[in-house]
Amino acid sequence: MNEDLLALQTKVSTIIYNPFINLKEQAADLKKTLSKLGVAEGQLQKLDETIATLDQLENLNHGSVERIKGFNKAKSTILKVIKESAESVK
C-alpha cells in the first residue's frame, strides 16, 4: 500500500499545468486510497478542508498572490498528509 501512497505523492509533487483541477483530483484519489487503508479520520478531514480551500482559491484572479500562496499551502498540506499516512501505515 505504501507504493500507492508514493505514486500519489509523485503525482502531487509534479503538478504544474491546470494546477487547481489536477490537485483537487489527486486529493480526491488520495482520500479514496487512505479510506481503504483505514487511515485516521483527521487526515481525511484535512483533505476535505484542503479541497474546499482549493475550490475557493480557484475563483480568485489568476495574478492574485493569495491564490498562489493558497495553492502552495494546499499542495504542502496534501504532501504532509501523504507523508504522515505513509509513516502510520508502515
The first five atom37 places (N, CA, C, CB, O) and aatype in JSON, in Angstrom:
{
  "aatype": [12, 2, 6, 3, 10, 10, 0, 10, 5, 16, 11, 19, 15, 16, 9, 9, 18, 2, 14, 13, 9, 2, 10, 11, 6, 5, 0, 0, 3, 10, 11, 11, 16, 10, 15, 11, 10, 7, 19, 0, 6, 7, 5, 10, 5, 11, 10, 3, 6, 16, 9, 0, 16, 10, 3, 5, 10, 6, 2, 10, 2, 8, 7, 15, 19, 6, 1, 9, 11, 7, 13, 2, 11, 0, 11, 15, 16, 9, 10, 11, 19, 9, 11, 6, 15, 0, 6, 15, 19, 11],
  "atom_mask": [
    [1, 1, 1, 1, 1],
    [1, 1, 1, 1, 1],
    [1, 1, 1, 1, 1],
    [1, 1, 1, 1, 1],
    [1, 1, 1, 1, 1],
    [1, 1, 1, 1, 1],
    [1, 1, 1, 1, 1],
    [1, 1, 1, 1, 1],
    [1, 1, 1, 1, 1],
    [1, 1, 1, 1, 1],
    [1, 1, 1, 1, 1],
    [1, 1, 1, 1, 1],
    [1, 1, 1, 1, 1],
    [1, 1, 1, 1, 1],
    [1, 1, 1, 1, 1],
    [1, 1, 1, 1, 1],
    [1, 1, 1, 1, 1],
    [1, 1, 1, 1, 1],
    [1, 1, 1, 1, 1],
    [1, 1, 1, 1, 1],
    [1, 1, 1, 1, 1],
    [1, 1, 1, 1, 1],
    [1, 1, 1, 1, 1],
    [1, 1, 1, 1, 1],
    [1, 1, 1, 1, 1],
    [1, 1, 1, 1, 1],
    [1, 1, 1, 1, 1],
    [1, 1, 1, 1, 1],
    [1, 1, 1, 1, 1],
    [1, 1, 1, 1, 1],
    [1, 1, 1, 1, 1],
    [1, 1, 1, 1, 1],
    [1, 1, 1, 1, 1],
    [1, 1, 1, 1, 1],
    [1, 1, 1, 1, 1],
    [1, 1, 1, 1, 1],
    [1, 1, 1, 1, 1],
    [1, 1, 1, 0, 1],
    [1, 1, 1, 1, 1],
    [1, 1, 1, 1, 1],
    [1, 1, 1, 1, 1],
    [1, 1, 1, 0, 1],
    [1, 1, 1, 1, 1],
    [1, 1, 1, 1, 1],
    [1, 1, 1, 1, 1],
    [1, 1, 1, 1, 1],
    [1, 1, 1, 1, 1],
    [1, 1, 1, 1, 1],
    [1, 1, 1, 1, 1],
    [1, 1, 1, 1, 1],
    [1, 1, 1, 1, 1],
    [1, 1, 1, 1, 1],
    [1, 1, 1, 1, 1],
    [1, 1, 1, 1, 1],
    [1, 1, 1, 1, 1],
    [1, 1, 1, 1, 1],
    [1, 1, 1, 1, 1],
    [1, 1, 1, 1, 1],
    [1, 1, 1, 1, 1],
    [1, 1, 1, 1, 1],
    [1, 1, 1, 1, 1],
    [1, 1, 1, 1, 1],
    [1, 1, 1, 0, 1],
    [1, 1, 1, 1, 1],
    [1, 1, 1, 1, 1],
    [1, 1, 1, 1, 1],
    [1, 1, 1, 1, 1],
    [1, 1, 1, 1, 1],
    [1, 1, 1, 1, 1],
    [1, 1, 1, 0, 1],
    [1, 1, 1, 1, 1],
    [1, 1, 1, 1, 1],
    [1, 1, 1, 1, 1],
    [1, 1, 1, 1, 1],
    [1, 1, 1, 1, 1],
    [1, 1, 1, 1, 1],
    [1, 1, 1, 1, 1],
    [1, 1, 1, 1, 1],
    [1, 1, 1, 1, 1],
    [1, 1, 1, 1, 1],
    [1, 1, 1, 1, 1],
    [1, 1, 1, 1, 1],
    [1, 1, 1, 1, 1],
    [1, 1, 1, 1, 1],
    [1, 1, 1, 1, 1],
    [1, 1, 1, 1, 1],
    [1, 1, 1, 1, 1],
    [1, 1, 1, 1, 1],
    [1, 1, 1, 1, 1],
    [1, 1, 1, 1, 1]
  ],
  "atom_positions": [
    [[0.81, -1.19, 0.0], [0.0, 0.0, 0.0], [0.86, 1.26, 0.0], [-0.92, 0.0, 1.19], [0.44, 2.29, -0.54]],
    [[2.03, 1.21, 0.59], [2.9, 2.38, 0.58], [3.29, 2.75, -0.85], [4.14, 2.13, 1.42], [3.55, 3.92, -1.13]],
    [[3.33, 1.76, -1.75], [3.65, 2.06, -3.14], [2.58, 2.97, -3.73], [3.76, 0.75, -3.96], [2.89, 3.89, -4.5]],
    [[1.32, 2.72, -3.37], [0.23, 3.57, -3.85], [0.39, 5.0, -3.34], [-1.13, 3.0, -3.42], [0.2, 5.96, -4.08]],
    [[0.74, 5.12, -2.06], [0.92, 6.45, -1.49], [2.11, 7.16, -2.12], [1.12, 6.35, 0.03], [2.04, 8.36, -2.38]],
    [[3.19, 6.44, -2.38], [4.35, 7.05, -3.01], [4.03, 7.48, -4.44], [5.53, 6.07, -3.01], [4.51, 8.53, -4.88]],
    [[3.24, 6.71, -5.15], [2.84, 7.08, -6.5], [2.0, 8.35, -6.48], [2.06, 5.93, -7.17], [2.18, 9.23, -7.32]],
    [[1.08, 8.44, -5.52], [0.26, 9.65, -5.4], [1.12, 10.85, -5.01], [-0.85, 9.43, -4.36], [0.88, 11.96, -5.48]],
    [[2.09, 10.62, -4.16], [2.98, 11.71, -3.76], [3.73, 12.25, -4.97], [3.98, 11.23, -2.67], [3.88, 13.46, -5.12]],
    [[4.2, 11.37, -5.82], [4.9, 11.78, -7.02], [3.99, 12.59, -7.93], [5.45, 10.57, -7.77], [4.41, 13.6, -8.49]],
    [[2.75, 12.14, -8.09], [1.79, 12.87, -8.92], [1.56, 14.27, -8.39], [0.47, 12.11, -9.01], [1.55, 15.24, -9.15]],
    [[1.37, 14.38, -7.08], [1.1, 15.7, -6.48], [2.33, 16.6, -6.62], [0.72, 15.54, -4.99], [2.19, 17.79, -6.9]],
    [[3.5, 16.05, -6.43], [4.73, 16.85, -6.5], [4.98, 17.42, -7.88], [5.9, 16.01, -6.07], [5.61, 18.47, -8.01]],
    [[4.52, 16.74, -8.91], [4.83, 17.16, -10.28], [3.73, 17.96, -10.96], [5.12, 15.96, -11.1], [3.82, 18.22, -12.16]],
    [[2.71, 18.35, -10.24], [1.61, 19.11, -10.84], [2.08, 20.52, -11.2], [0.4, 19.17, -9.88], [2.58, 21.25, -10.35]],
    [[1.91, 20.88, -12.49], [2.25, 22.24, -12.89], [1.21, 22.86, -13.82], [3.6, 22.26, -13.55], [1.01, 24.07, -13.76]],
    [[0.54, 22.09, -14.67], [-0.41, 22.65, -15.61], [-1.83, 22.42, -15.11], [-0.22, 22.03, -17.02], [-2.15, 21.34, -14.61]],
    [[-2.66, 23.43, -15.24], [-4.03, 23.39, -14.73], [-4.02, 22.89, -13.29], [-4.93, 22.48, -15.63], [-4.69, 21.91, -12.95]],
    [[-3.27, 23.55, -12.46], [-2.96, 23.03, -11.13], [-4.14, 22.81, -10.21], [-2.04, 23.93, -10.47], [-4.15, 21.83, -9.46]],
    [[-5.13, 23.66, -10.22], [-6.23, 23.51, -9.28], [-7.03, 22.24, -9.55], [-7.15, 24.73, -9.33], [-7.34, 21.48, -8.63]],
    [[-7.36, 22.02, -10.81], [-8.12, 20.82, -11.14], [-7.29, 19.57, -10.87], [-8.57, 20.85, -12.63], [-7.78, 18.61, -10.27]],
    [[-6.03, 19.58, -11.29], [-5.17, 18.42, -11.05], [-4.99, 18.13, -9.57], [-3.81, 18.64, -11.7], [-5.08, 16.98, -9.14]],
    [[-4.75, 19.17, -8.79], [-4.51, 18.96, -7.37], [-5.77, 18.46, -6.66], [-4.01, 20.25, -6.72], [-5.69, 17.61, -5.77]],
    [[-6.92, 18.99, -7.04], [-8.17, 18.51, -6.44], [-8.41, 17.04, -6.8], [-9.36, 19.38, -6.91], [-8.86, 16.27, -5.95]],
    [[-8.12, 16.67, -8.03], [-8.28, 15.26, -8.44], [-7.34, 14.36, -7.66], [-8.03, 15.11, -9.94], [-7.74, 13.28, -7.22]],
    [[-6.11, 14.79, -7.49], [-5.14, 13.98, -6.74], [-5.54, 13.87, -5.27], [-3.74, 14.57, -6.87], [-5.37, 12.82, -4.66]],
    [[-6.06, 14.95, -4.72], [-6.51, 14.91, -3.32], [-7.69, 13.94, -3.17], [-6.92, 16.32, -2.84], [-7.77, 13.22, -2.18]],
    [[-8.58, 13.94, -4.14], [-9.72, 13.0, -4.1], [-9.23, 11.56, -4.22], [-10.73, 13.32, -5.24], [-9.72, 10.68, -3.52]],
    [[-8.25, 11.31, -5.11], [-7.68, 9.96, -5.24], [-6.99, 9.55, -3.95], [-6.67, 9.91, -6.41], [-7.11, 8.4, -3.51]],
    [[-6.28, 10.48, -3.34], [-5.6, 10.18, -2.08], [-6.61, 9.85, -1.0], [-4.73, 11.37, -1.64], [-6.4, 8.92, -0.21]],
    [[-7.7, 10.59, -0.96], [-8.73, 10.34, 0.05], [-9.29, 8.92, -0.11], [-9.86, 11.39, -0.07], [-9.49, 8.22, 0.88]],
    [[-9.54, 8.5, -1.35], [-10.04, 7.15, -1.59], [-9.03, 6.11, -1.11], [-10.34, 6.94, -3.08], [-9.4, 5.14, -0.46]],
    [[-7.78, 6.32, -1.43], [-6.72, 5.37, -1.03], [-6.61, 5.31, 0.48], [-5.37, 5.77, -1.64], [-6.51, 4.22, 1.05]],
    [[-6.62, 6.46, 1.13], [-6.49, 6.48, 2.59], [-7.7, 5.86, 3.27], [-6.3, 7.92, 3.08], [-7.57, 5.22, 4.31]],
    [[-8.87, 6.05, 2.68], [-10.07, 5.43, 3.24], [-9.95, 3.92, 3.22], [-11.33, 5.87, 2.46], [-10.33, 3.25, 4.18]],
    [[-9.42, 3.38, 2.13], [-9.23, 1.94, 2.01], [-8.21, 1.42, 3.03], [-8.79, 1.57, 0.6], [-8.32, 0.3, 3.52]],
    [[-7.22, 2.26, 3.34], [-6.18, 1.86, 4.29], [-6.62, 2.02, 5.74], [-4.93, 2.66, 4.05], [-5.94, 1.55, 6.65]],
    [[-7.74, 2.68, 5.96], [-8.22, 2.88, 7.32], [-7.42, 3.92, 8.08], [0.0, 0.0, 0.0], [-7.23, 3.8, 9.29]],
    [[-6.96, 4.93, 7.38], [-6.17, 6.0, 7.99], [-7.08, 6.86, 8.87], [-5.48, 6.87, 6.9], [-8.29, 6.91, 8.66]],
    [[-6.49, 7.52, 9.84], [-7.23, 8.33, 10.8], [-8.17, 9.32, 10.12], [-6.26, 9.08, 11.7], [-7.84, 9.92, 9.09]],
    [[-9.33, 9.49, 10.7], [-10.35, 10.39, 10.18], [-9.83, 11.82, 10.06], [-11.6, 10.35, 11.07], [-10.25, 12.57, 9.18]],
    [[-8.93, 12.2, 10.94], [-8.36, 13.55, 10.91], [-7.64, 13.84, 9.6], [0.0, 0.0, 0.0], [-7.7, 14.96, 9.1]],
    [[-6.97, 12.84, 9.07], [-6.27, 13.02, 7.8], [-7.28, 13.24, 6.66], [-5.37, 11.78, 7.49], [-7.07, 14.08, 5.79]],
    [[-8.35, 12.48, 6.69], [-9.38, 12.63, 5.66], [-10.05, 14.0, 5.76], [-10.43, 11.51, 5.78], [-10.39, 14.61, 4.74]],
    [[-10.24, 14.46, 6.98], [-10.85, 15.78, 7.19], [-9.93, 16.87, 6.65], [-11.13, 16.01, 8.69], [-10.41, 17.84, 6.06]],
    [[-8.61, 16.73, 6.85], [-7.66, 17.71, 6.31], [-7.78, 17.78, 4.79], [-6.21, 17.34, 6.71], [-7.72, 18.86, 4.2]],
    [[-7.95, 16.63, 4.16], [-8.09, 16.6, 2.7], [-9.38, 17.29, 2.27], [-8.06, 15.16, 2.18], [-9.38, 18.04, 1.29]],
    [[-10.47, 17.03, 2.98], [-11.74, 17.68, 2.65], [-11.61, 19.21, 2.76], [-12.86, 17.18, 3.58], [-12.08, 19.94, 1.89]],
    [[-10.98, 19.67, 3.83], [-10.79, 21.1, 4.03], [-9.9, 21.69, 2.94], [-10.17, 21.37, 5.41], [-10.15, 22.79, 2.45]],
    [[-8.87, 20.96, 2.56], [-7.96, 21.43, 1.51], [-8.66, 21.52, 0.17], [-6.74, 20.5, 1.41], [-8.46, 22.48, -0.57]],
    [[-9.49, 20.53, -0.16], [-10.24, 20.56, -1.42], [-11.2, 21.75, -1.43], [-11.02, 19.23, -1.62], [-11.34, 22.43, -2.45]],
    [[-11.85, 22.0, -0.3], [-12.77, 23.15, -0.21], [-12.0, 24.47, -0.38], [-13.52, 23.13, 1.16], [-12.49, 25.39, -1.04]],
    [[-10.83, 24.55, 0.2], [-10.0, 25.75, 0.06], [-9.6, 25.95, -1.39], [-8.75, 25.65, 0.95], [-9.63, 27.08, -1.89]],
    [[-9.22, 24.86, -2.07], [-8.84, 24.96, -3.47], [-10.01, 25.45, -4.33], [-8.35, 23.6, -3.98], [-9.82, 26.23, -5.27]],
    [[-11.21, 25.01, -4.0], [-12.4, 25.48, -4.72], [-12.55, 26.99, -4.59], [-13.67, 24.77, -4.19], [-12.85, 27.68, -5.57]],
    [[-12.33, 27.51, -3.39], [-12.45, 28.95, -3.16], [-11.34, 29.71, -3.88], [-12.41, 29.25, -1.66], [-11.59, 30.74, -4.5]],
    [[-10.12, 29.21, -3.78], [-8.98, 29.9, -4.37], [-9.03, 29.9, -5.89], [-7.7, 29.26, -3.91], [-8.55, 30.84, -6.53]],
    [[-9.6, 28.88, -6.46], [-9.66, 28.76, -7.91], [-10.43, 29.92, -8.55], [-10.31, 27.42, -8.31], [-10.18, 30.28, -9.69]],
    [[-11.37, 30.49, -7.81], [-12.19, 31.57, -8.34], [-11.53, 32.95, -8.24], [-13.51, 31.6, -7.61], [-12.05, 33.93, -8.78]],
    [[-10.39, 33.02, -7.55], [-9.7, 34.31, -7.43], [-9.0, 34.65, -8.75], [-8.68, 34.28, -6.27], [-8.78, 33.79, -9.6]],
    [[-8.65, 35.93, -8.89], [-7.91, 36.41, -10.04], [-6.6, 35.62, -10.19], [-7.61, 37.93, -9.9], [-5.92, 35.35, -9.2]],
    [[-6.26, 35.26, -11.42], [-5.08, 34.43, -11.65], [-3.78, 35.06, -11.16], [-4.97, 34.13, -13.12], [-2.84, 34.34, -10.84]],
    [[-3.71, 36.36, -11.11], [-2.5, 37.02, -10.64], [-2.48, 37.28, -9.14], [0.0, 0.0, 0.0], [-1.54, 37.88, -8.63]],
    [[-3.5, 36.84, -8.45], [-3.62, 37.1, -7.02], [-2.55, 36.35, -6.23], [-5.01, 36.69, -6.52], [-2.37, 35.14, -6.38]],
    [[-1.85, 37.1, -5.4], [-0.83, 36.49, -4.55], [-1.48, 35.52, -3.57], [-0.03, 37.58, -3.78], [-0.91, 34.47, -3.26]],
    [[-2.66, 35.87, -3.08], [-3.39, 34.99, -2.15], [-3.67, 33.64, -2.82], [-4.71, 35.65, -1.69], [-3.57, 32.59, -2.19]],
    [[-4.04, 33.69, -4.1], [-4.33, 32.46, -4.86], [-3.08, 31.58, -4.96], [-4.86, 32.8, -6.29], [-3.13, 30.37, -4.74]],
    [[-1.97, 32.21, -5.29], [-0.72, 31.47, -5.45], [-0.26, 30.88, -4.12], [0.37, 32.39, -6.03], [0.09, 29.71, -4.04]],
    [[-0.26, 31.7, -3.09], [0.16, 31.23, -1.76], [-0.78, 30.13, -1.26], [0.19, 32.39, -0.77], [-0.33, 29.13, -0.69]],
    [[-2.07, 30.32, -1.47], [-3.05, 29.33, -1.02], [-2.87, 28.0, -1.73], [0.0, 0.0, 0.0], [-2.99, 26.94, -1.11]],
    [[-2.59, 28.05, -3.03], [-2.35, 26.82, -3.78], [-1.12, 26.1, -3.23], [-2.16, 27.14, -5.29], [-1.16, 24.89, -2.99]],
    [[-0.05, 26.83, -3.02], [1.17, 26.21, -2.5], [0.96, 25.63, -1.11], [2.3, 27.23, -2.46], [1.49, 24.56, -0.8]],
    [[0.2, 26.32, -0.27], [-0.1, 25.81, 1.06], [-0.94, 24.53, 0.98], [-0.84, 26.87, 1.89], [-0.7, 23.58, 1.71]],
    [[-1.92, 24.52, 0.08], [-2.76, 23.33, -0.09], [-1.93, 22.15, -0.57], [-3.9, 23.61, -1.08], [-2.1, 21.03, -0.09]],
    [[-1.05, 22.4, -1.51], [-0.18, 21.35, -2.03], [0.71, 20.8, -0.91], [0.68, 21.88, -3.2], [0.89, 19.59, -0.8]],
    [[1.25, 21.69, -0.1], [2.09, 21.25, 1.02], [1.29, 20.44, 2.02], [2.71, 22.46, 1.71], [1.79, 19.45, 2.56]],
    [[0.06, 20.84, 2.28], [-0.8, 20.1, 3.2], [-1.05, 18.69, 2.7], [-2.13, 20.83, 3.4], [-0.97, 17.73, 3.47]],
    [[-1.34, 18.56, 1.41], [-1.58, 17.24, 0.83], [-0.34, 16.37, 0.91], [-2.04, 17.37, -0.64], [-0.43, 15.19, 1.25]],
    [[0.82, 16.94, 0.61], [2.06, 16.17, 0.71], [2.34, 15.75, 2.15], [3.24, 17.0, 0.16], [2.85, 14.66, 2.4]],
    [[2.0, 16.62, 3.1], [2.19, 16.3, 4.51], [1.27, 15.14, 4.93], [1.91, 17.54, 5.39], [1.69, 14.25, 5.67]],
    [[0.03, 15.17, 4.45], [-0.91, 14.08, 4.75], [-0.38, 12.76, 4.19], [-2.33, 14.39, 4.16], [-0.45, 11.73, 4.86]],
    [[0.16, 12.8, 2.99], [0.73, 11.59, 2.38], [1.87, 11.06, 3.24], [1.22, 11.86, 0.94], [1.94, 9.87, 3.54]],
    [[2.76, 11.96, 3.62], [3.93, 11.54, 4.42], [3.5, 10.96, 5.77], [4.88, 12.74, 4.63], [3.98, 9.91, 6.17]],
    [[2.6, 11.65, 6.46], [2.14, 11.17, 7.77], [1.4, 9.85, 7.63], [1.22, 12.21, 8.43], [1.55, 8.96, 8.48]],
    [[0.62, 9.7, 6.57], [-0.13, 8.47, 6.36], [0.8, 7.31, 6.04], [-1.15, 8.66, 5.23], [0.6, 6.19, 6.52]],
    [[1.8, 7.57, 5.24], [2.76, 6.53, 4.89], [3.5, 6.04, 6.13], [3.75, 7.05, 3.84], [3.77, 4.85, 6.26]],
    [[3.82, 6.97, 7.03], [4.51, 6.59, 8.26], [3.61, 5.78, 9.18], [5.02, 7.82, 8.98], [4.08, 4.88, 9.87]],
    [[2.33, 6.09, 9.19], [1.42, 5.39, 10.09], [1.04, 4.01, 9.55], [0.16, 6.22, 10.32], [0.65, 3.13, 10.31]],
    [[1.15, 3.82, 8.24], [0.77, 2.55, 7.62], [1.88, 1.5, 7.75], [0.42, 2.76, 6.14], [1.61, 0.3, 7.72]],
    [[3.09, 1.95, 7.89], [4.25, 1.03, 7.95], [4.08, -0.09, 8.9], [5.47, 1.75, 8.31], [4.98, -0.92, 9.03]]
  ]
}
